[in-house]
Amino acid sequence: MAVLGDITAERVDAMVNAANSQLIAGGGVDGAIHEAAGEAALSAALAELGGCEVGDAKVTPGFALPARFIIHTVGPIWSGGGRGERDQLASCYRRCLQRADEVGARSIAFPAISTGAFGFPSRDAARIAVTTLSATPTAVREIRLVAYDHEMLDLYTAALADLPSSVSPRPSG
């Protein structure tokens, strides 16, 4: 399901953070999650992880967030699409679901990974999110795509509607 809202308020087992490769507090979704989780506790947990590669994901507790876990993933910086950015973004979604399965999460909320400061085109990002999540085997039963504005919500909604009728969309509520 696609929803409009503040990802830090989502009541789910796991919340995805669009992080940077150093796993230090940044802006946008990352900054909001750090602030809502409790900057000191989250930063200390992240320091022990030693960073994260683009397309991968790592897990910390949710601390003060309503989610039990935060899954930190590093999306690609858009460079025109010729450097594997689409595959890297799809990997973010797959790895987050794998990490969610590892910790037993049954519900997860995703932001629009890489669409902010990393410059990934929003329409492509929405399509990649929906197609990857619908094709990835997982024990997660509820997947929320949390849009930060109406434009992103419309892009998610259109991408969900474009799924082939033979595919049962995983992102459902």
C-alpha positions in Angstrom: 0.0 0.0 0.0 1.1 3.5 -0.6 0.4 6.2 2.0 1.1 9.9 2.5 2.8 10.7 5.8 5.8 10.9 8.1 7.7 7.7 8.1 8.9 8.2 11.6 5.3 7.9 12.8 4.6 4.6 11.1 3.7 1.8 13.5 5.5 -1.2 11.9 8.0 -3.8 12.9 10.7 -2.3 10.7 11.2 1.1 9.3 13.6 1.7 6.4 16.1 4.6 6.6 17.5 6.0 3.4 21.1 6.3 4.8 24.5 7.4 3.6 27.4 4.9 3.3 29.0 6.2 6.5 25.8 5.6 8.4 26.1 9.0 10.0 23.2 11.4 10.5 22.3 13.3 7.4 19.4 15.3 6.1 16.0 14.3 4.8 14.6 11.0 5.9 17.9 10.1 7.5 17.9 13.2 9.7 14.3 12.8 10.7 14.8 9.1 11.7 17.9 10.0 13.7 16.1 12.7 15.5 13.0 10.7 16.2 14.9 7.5 17.3 17.2 9.4 19.6 20.4 10.7 18.0 22.9 9.5 20.6 21.6 5.9 20.9 21.2 5.5 17.2 24.5 7.0 16.3 26.3 4.7 18.8 24.6 1.6 17.3 25.5 2.7 13.8 29.1 3.4 14.7 29.5 -0.3 15.5 28.4 -1.3 12.0 31.3 0.1 10.1 29.3 1.8 7.3 27.2 0.2 4.5 27.7 -0.3 0.8 25.4 1.0 -1.8 22.6 -1.5 -2.4 23.1 -3.2 1.0 21.2 -2.9 4.3 22.0 -3.1 8.0 19.7 -3.3 11.1 19.6 -1.4 14.4 17.0 -1.3 17.1 14.3 1.3 16.6 15.0 3.0 19.9 12.4 5.8 20.5 10.6 5.1 17.2 7.3 3.2 17.0 9.2 0.5 14.9 11.1 -2.2 16.7 13.9 -2.1 14.0 15.4 0.4 11.7 16.8 -1.1 8.4 19.4 1.3 7.0 20.0 1.1 3.3 22.2 3.1 1.0 20.7 4.0 -2.3 22.6 5.1 -5.3 23.4 8.7 -6.3 21.8 9.3 -9.7 24.4 9.8 -12.4 22.2 9.6 -15.4 21.4 5.9 -15.2 24.5 4.4 -16.9 26.3 3.3 -13.8 24.0 0.6 -12.5 21.8 2.9 -10.4 18.6 1.1 -11.2 20.0 -2.3 -10.2 21.5 -0.8 -7.0 18.2 0.7 -6.1 16.4 -2.6 -6.6 19.1 -4.2 -4.5 18.2 -1.8 -1.6 14.6 -3.0 -1.6 15.6 -6.7 -1.8 18.2 -6.4 1.0 15.7 -4.6 3.2 13.2 -7.4 2.9 15.9 -10.0 3.5 17.0 -8.1 6.7 13.3 -7.8 7.7 13.0 -11.6 7.4 16.2 -12.1 9.4 14.7 -10.2 12.4 11.2 -11.6 12.0 9.5 -8.4 10.9 6.0 -8.9 9.5 5.4 -5.2 8.6 7.8 -2.7 7.0 7.6 1.0 5.9 9.8 2.3 3.1 10.6 5.9 2.2 11.3 6.9 -1.4 14.9 5.8 -1.4 17.4 8.0 -3.3 14.8 10.4 -4.6 15.9 13.4 -2.4 19.4 14.6 -2.2 20.7 11.6 -4.2 18.7 12.8 -7.2 17.1 9.5 -8.5 14.1 10.3 -10.8 11.0 9.8 -8.7 8.9 8.1 -11.4 11.7 5.5 -12.0 12.2 5.1 -8.3 8.5 4.4 -7.7 8.4 1.8 -10.5 11.6 0.1 -9.2 10.2 0.0 -5.6 6.9 -1.5 -6.6 8.2 -4.1 -9.1 11.1 -5.2 -6.9 8.9 -5.5 -3.8 6.2 -7.4 -5.6 8.8 -9.9 -7.0 10.9 -10.5 -3.9 10.0 -13.5 -1.8 9.5 -12.6 1.9 7.7 -13.4 5.1 6.8 -9.8 5.5 3.0 -9.4 5.2 2.5 -5.7 5.1 4.6 -3.3 3.0 4.0 0.4 3.2 5.4 2.8 0.7 5.4 6.1 2.6 5.3 9.1 0.3 6.5 12.5 1.6 4.3 14.4 -0.8 1.3 14.0 -3.0 3.4 13.8 -6.2 5.3 10.7 -4.8 2.0 9.2 -3.6 0.6 9.5 -7.1 3.7 7.9 -8.6 3.5 5.0 -6.2 -0.3 4.6 -6.9 0.3 4.6 -10.6 3.2 2.0 -10.3 1.0 -0.2 -8.2 -1.8 0.0 -10.8 0.6 -0.9 -13.6 1.6 -4.2 -12.1 0.5 -7.1 -14.4 -2.8 -8.6 -13.3 -0.9 -12.0 -12.9 1.3 -10.5 -10.2 -0.2 -10.2 -6.7 1.3 -7.0 -5.4 3.3 -7.6 -2.2 2.8 -4.0 -1.0 -0.7 -4.4 0.4 -2.3 -3.6 3.6 
